[in-house]
Amino acid sequence: MDYSMAYIASGFGAGIVTLGAGYGIGNIAGKAMEAMGRQPEAAGDIRTSMIIAAALIEGVALFCAVTCFLLNK
């Protein structure tokens, strides 16, 4: 049985996951920088919230990438 398409699909899926996570984290960071510029006194709280959200996105992205690689077996 030929599994070459499964390998291509899992690599493609992992790439899409990476692009989505990068876009999401970039969007969060951009909005956080804008919010810190508007309210510098809230910078600490905004930074903490940004780091938590970025960590959650990375966790989901890692789970999806691992799932893509496990499904090609």
N, C-alpha and C positions, 0 to 999 in steps of 0.2 A: 504494500500500500504506500502511496506517495504522500508524504507529510510536508512537502515543500510549501504548499499554500498555507498550511497551519503556521509554519514558522514565519512566513511573510506577514500573515494576518496578526500574529502576536507582536511582532516588531512594529507594525503599523499602529496597532492599538496602544502599545506602550508609548509610541511617539505622540499620539493624540493626547494621551493622558498627561504627558510632560508639557505639551503646549498649553493645555487647559490650565494646569497648575501654575505655569509661569504667567499666563495672562491674569489669573485670579490674584496671585500674590502681587503682581505689578499694579493691578487695579487697587488693591487694598493699600499698598504703600503710597501710591499717588494721592489717594483720597486722604490718607493719614497725614501726609506732608501738607496738603492744602488745609486740613483742619488745624494742624499745629501752627501754620502761618496765620490763621485767622484768630486762634485763641492760644497764645503761647503759654498761658498759665495752666492749661489743661494738657500740656505736652506729655507729661508722665503717664497719665491715665490713657491717653490716646495711643501712646507707644506700647503700653502693656496690652491693650485690646488688639492692636495690630499684630503683635507677636503671637498671641493666642490664636487669632484667626488664621495667620499664616501657618502655624503648626498644625491646625486642624486640616487645612487644605493639603499640606504635605502628607499627613497621615492617610487621607483618602487617596491621594495620588499614588502613594507607595502601595497601598492595598490593591488598587486597580492595576498597577504595573505588575505586581507579583501574580495577580490573577491571570493577566494576559500571558505571562510566561509559563504558568502552571497549566493552562489550558492547551498548550501546544504539544503535550505529551500524548 
